[in-house]
């Protein structure tokens, strides 16, 4: 190979590498640096400590703020997300079970829960509590 051919090949390789590098930089700027946390993952994280406390299977009740209307779409979505977060434990939208998970948006005191027949087993923060229904068998 002559020096002229070798120089042309080297120039062509350098231009190709620079072009590829420039394309890589443009594409990498297009994608976000870190994936954003989606709402389901964020909601699921609120229940991590509670999930570790529950048995591998069983049935527990569910309750939320007393003022929440029955047909509230957001409340229904949170109930279904709670079922997802605590699976395979079955979460039933009823407070008539021995153990009940509470998903509250307003501050609830242990005294107000006791007045309704529930004993606070543990509070996990962010409005998530585990209650024992003292009326259930």
C-alpha positions in Angstrom: 0.0 0.0 0.0 1.4 3.4 -1.0 1.8 6.2 1.5 -0.9 8.1 -0.3 -3.5 5.3 0.0 -2.5 4.8 3.6 -3.1 8.5 4.3 -6.4 8.5 2.5 -7.6 5.4 4.5 -6.5 7.1 7.8 -8.4 10.3 6.9 -11.5 8.4 6.0 -11.3 6.4 9.3 -10.9 9.6 11.3 -13.8 11.3 9.6 -16.0 8.3 10.2 -15.1 8.0 13.9 -15.7 11.8 14.4 -19.1 11.5 12.6 -20.1 8.5 14.7 -19.0 10.3 17.9 -21.0 13.4 17.0 -24.1 11.3 16.4 -23.6 9.5 19.7 -23.4 12.8 21.6 -26.6 14.1 19.8 -28.5 10.9 20.6 -27.3 10.8 24.3 -28.6 14.3 24.8 -32.0 13.3 23.6 -32.6 10.7 26.3 -32.9 11.6 30.0 -30.0 10.8 32.2 -32.0 8.9 34.8 -35.4 7.3 34.3 -38.2 9.1 36.1 -40.0 7.2 38.8 -43.6 6.5 37.7 -46.6 6.9 40.0 -47.2 3.2 40.5 -43.7 2.6 41.6 -43.9 5.6 43.9 -47.2 4.4 45.4 -45.9 0.9 45.8 -42.9 2.1 47.7 -45.2 3.6 50.4 -46.3 0.0 51.3 -42.8 -1.7 51.4 -42.5 -1.7 55.2 -46.1 -2.9 55.6 -45.6 -5.7 53.0 -42.6 -7.1 54.9 -44.8 -7.3 58.1 -47.7 -9.3 56.5 -47.8 -13.0 56.1 -47.1 -14.5 52.6 -50.9 -15.0 52.0 -54.2 -14.2 53.6 -56.9 -11.6 53.6 -56.9 -8.1 55.1 -59.4 -5.3 55.1 -58.9 -1.8 53.6 -60.1 1.6 54.7 -59.5 5.2 53.8 -60.7 8.6 54.9 -64.3 8.5 56.1 -65.1 11.7 54.1 -64.2 10.1 50.8 -67.3 9.6 48.5 -68.1 6.0 47.5 -67.7 6.6 43.8 -64.5 8.7 44.0 -62.3 7.7 41.1 -59.0 8.5 42.8 -60.0 6.5 45.9 -60.9 3.5 43.8 -57.5 3.8 41.9 -55.7 3.9 45.3 -57.5 0.9 46.5 -56.5 -1.1 43.4 -52.9 0.1 43.7 -53.0 -1.0 47.3 -54.1 -4.4 46.2 -51.2 -4.5 43.7 -48.7 -3.3 46.3 -49.6 -5.9 48.9 -50.2 -8.9 46.5 -50.3 -11.9 47.0 -52.2 -10.9 50.2 -55.8 -10.3 49.3 -56.9 -6.7 50.2 -60.7 -6.5 50.5 -62.5 -3.1 50.5 -64.1 -3.8 53.9 -63.1 -2.9 57.4 -64.7 -6.0 58.9 -61.6 -8.1 58.9 -59.3 -8.7 61.8 -56.5 -6.7 60.3 -57.1 -3.6 58.2 -54.7 -1.5 56.2 -55.5 2.2 56.4 -54.6 4.6 53.6 -55.4 8.0 55.0 -54.8 11.5 53.5 -55.9 13.4 56.6 -54.4 13.0 60.0 -56.0 10.2 62.0 -55.3 9.8 65.7 -55.1 6.6 67.6 -57.9 7.8 69.8 -60.3 8.4 66.9 -59.5 4.9 65.6 -60.0 3.4 69.1 -63.4 5.1 69.2 -64.4 3.2 66.1 -63.1 -0.1 67.4 -59.6 -0.3 65.9 -56.3 -0.7 67.6 -53.3 0.9 65.9 -50.8 -1.9 65.3 -48.2 0.2 63.5 -47.9 3.4 61.6 -45.7 3.4 58.5 -45.8 7.1 57.7 -47.4 8.8 54.6 -50.9 7.9 55.9 -50.3 4.1 55.8 -51.3 2.3 59.0 -52.0 -1.3 60.1 -55.0 -1.6 62.3 -56.5 -4.5 64.3 -60.3 -4.6 64.3 -61.2 -5.4 67.9 -64.8 -6.3 66.9 -63.7 -9.0 64.3 -63.0 -12.5 65.3 
